[in-house]
Amino acid sequence: MKLLLLSLLLVFIPEVSPKTVSYEKVATASAEDVVRYLNEAPIQFKSIPRLNRSVSVYRVVYSTDLVNHGNNLIPKANLSGLVIVPEDKNGPLETHAFLHEVLLKRDMVPSNSFETGVPDFTYGGYAISGALIAASLGDASVVPDYIGLGNSSNLPQMNAYMDAYTVATFALIEALKTMLSDLGDKQTLSGDLFTAGYGEGGFAALTVHQEAFEPRWESLELVGRACHAAGGYYDLGYSQFYESFEELKQEKDIDAADTAFLGYSYMIPLKTPHVFKSAYENGIKSILRGLFDGDKTYEEVSESLDTQYADFETYFNESVLSDAYNKTTLSEFGNALKSNTPINYLNASIGMERGLISICHGKNDLVSYIQNAEAVARALKDYPSESTRFFLLDEDECATHKACMDPCANVLVDFLADKKPNSSGNTGKQWYYQTEYLVPIGLGVILCLLLTIFMCRKYGCCCRDDKVYEEIDG
C-alpha cells in the first residue's frame, strides 16, 4: 500500500529539469504597460519604439555549473537573474543580454526589480529598460545578477573580472533554454546574441560579446551579432588604471569608490597578492569588507571613502603605485588587470568576423575615462567601417558618468528599434541581418547592369548619349 501511494505521488510531482534550479513568473505586462513604465523611468528617453507584444517576467535561480568554464576562481554557486520573454510568439528568439551598471547593495538587483509587479528602475535601470524594450519587440532578454549579488550575496563580488560576467550570462542563457523547454512553450533560442550595458555593464557587455566567439564556448552555439557597450573601462589595465591613480594623486574631486572596489575584488575573491601595503593589509581587508559587505549603496560607499579615507590611494602597495605613475604593468595587480582588459582580446582578433561593436562614451567622464573608448577605436581601426560605431559625447551633452547614461540609453533604443542613429551606416541589427544577402544582391545588380549595357548596345537605349559612347568606343 505504501509503495502504491509513493508511486502515485511520484506520478503527480511535476518534472523539473535538473539544470535550472528554479524559476518564478513575477509579472506580466502589455506593450502599453511597458511604454508607461519607460515613460516613468529615471532615464529620459527621447522616443520609445513602437512596441507590439506583451511580456512575461521571470526571476530565475541557476547554477554556475550549467556551463563548463574551467576556472577555479569562479565559485560553484546558485546565481539569480531576470528573464523577460515575449508572449504569443513562437519559433527561435534572438537573445539579448543586458549587463547592469555597478550595484553594491545585495538585494537591489535586477532579479528583484519586479517584487511589486512593476519595475523598480533603481535596481539596474539601464539594463531593465533595455530588457523590457527588446522583449516587447519580440526577442528574449536576460539580465544576470553578478556573482556576489542577489541569490549569491554570501559571496564577494568580482568587479572587472571577465570570466565572472561571462559565466553568469552564459549560464543564465542555458537556464532560459531549459526553462522554455520545461514550460512546454514553442519558443526556442536562435543562438544569435546581442549584448548591451553601461559602466560596469559596458565592460561586461563587450567581454561577453567577445567570449561568444571563443572556442571554449562552442558547445553553447552562440553567435555574437552585435554589442552596444557604453561608459565601460575596456582599457582596464592601461589608461583606466593610470588615469584613475593620476587623478587621485592630484587630489581632484574624484570618486575613489571604483578604485577601492577594484582593489577589494582583486585582493579578496581573486586572491591577487600585494595589492595593498603589507603594513595595512589586514586593516584594509577589514575596511573593504565593511564597505562592500552588500549593505551599502554605491553612493554610501563613495561618501564613506570621501569622509574617512580621502587619501585611499596611498594604501596601495608601492609596486602598484609605481605601475600607475610610470605607466607599466609589472606588479601582480597590474598584471591581473592587464589579463582582464577587453581591448587586448580585440587586438588579438583583428581580421576575424566579430560582429558589430558600438561604443558610447562621455568625453568628460571621470569614472570611466574617455581613453577607454579611444583604446577601443585604435583596436578596431582595421575592422570594416560598417562593423563599428562610436558615439563620443561632448560636455554639453553630458558632464558626468551618471549623466551620460541617458544619451547612451537613447542610442541603445535606436539599436533595438532598428533605427539609424546619428552616425553613418545602419544600426547593428539591421546591418547584421542584411549582410548575409549582400553578396547575392550585389551579383544580381552587376548582372542587371551588364544585361542593360548589352541590350542598349544591340537595340539602342532611350537614355543613351551617342556622342558620349562614340568617344568611349573610340
URMOTA-V374814 format. One line per field, one symbol per residue. ss: DSSP state (@ for helix, = for strand, . for the rest). phi: phi as a letter, one per 20 degrees, with the letter a starting at -180 (. if undefined). burial: b if it has 9 or more other ideal C-beta (glycine too) atoms within 8 Angstrom, else e. A space follows every 50 residues. Layout:
ss = ???
phi = ???
burial = ???
This chain:
ss = .@@@@@@@@@@@.......==========.@@@@@@@@@........... ....=========@@@...........=========....=========. .........@@@........@@@.@@@@@@@@@@@@...=====.....@ @@.........@@@@@@@@@@@@@@@@@@@@@@...============.@ @@@@@@@@@@@...@@@@@@..========.....@@@@@@@@@@@@@@. ......@@@@@@@@@@@........=....@@@@@@@@@@@......@@@ @@@@@@@@...@@@@=.@@@@@@@@@.....@@@@@@@@..@@@@@@@.. .....=======........@@@@@@@@@.....@@@======....... ...@@@@@@@@@@@@@...........@@@@@@@@@@@@@@@@@@@@@@@ @@@@@@@@@......@@@@@@@@.
phi = .ffffffffffefffdfffefabcfdacbfgfffffgffefffeefbcff eccfcddcdddbefffceemdfeeffbeecadcccfelcenfdfdddddf fgcdfgdecgfdfdgencfdffeoffffgfffffffeodedccfffgocm fdffdffdfldgffffffffffffffgffffffmfefcdfnfcdcbrcmg ffgfffffgfffefgfdgffldcfebcddcleefdgecfffffffffffe lffdfeffffffffffeefelfflfdfgfdgfffgffffffdenedegff ffffffedcfdgffffggffffgfedlccefgfffffffddgffefgfdg ndfcmfcdccbefdfdddfggfffffgffdfefggfecbccdefffeaec gffffffffffgggffemedffbfnefgfgffedffefffffffffffff fffffffednbfdedgfffffffm
burial = eeeeeeeeeeeeeeeeeebbeebeebbbbebebbbebbeebebebeebbe bebbbbbbbbbbbbebbebeeebbeebbbbbbbbbbbebeeebbbbbbbb bbbbbbebbbbbbbeeeebbbebbbbbbbbbbbbbbbbbbbbbbbbbbbb bbbebbbbbbbbbbbbbbbbbbbbbbbbbbebeeeebbbebebbbbbbbb bbbbbbbbbbbbbeeebeebebbbbbbbbbbbbbbbbbbbbbbbbbbbee eeeebbbbbbbbbbbbbbbbebebbbbeebbeebbebbbebbebebebee bbebbbeebeebbebbbebbbbbbbeeebebbbbbbbbebbbbbebeebb eeebbbbbbbbbbbbbbbbbbbbbbbbebbeebeeebbbbbbbeeeebeb bebbbbbbbbbbbbbbbebebeeeeebbbbbbebeeeeeeeeeeeeeeee ebeebbeeeebeeeeeeebeeeee
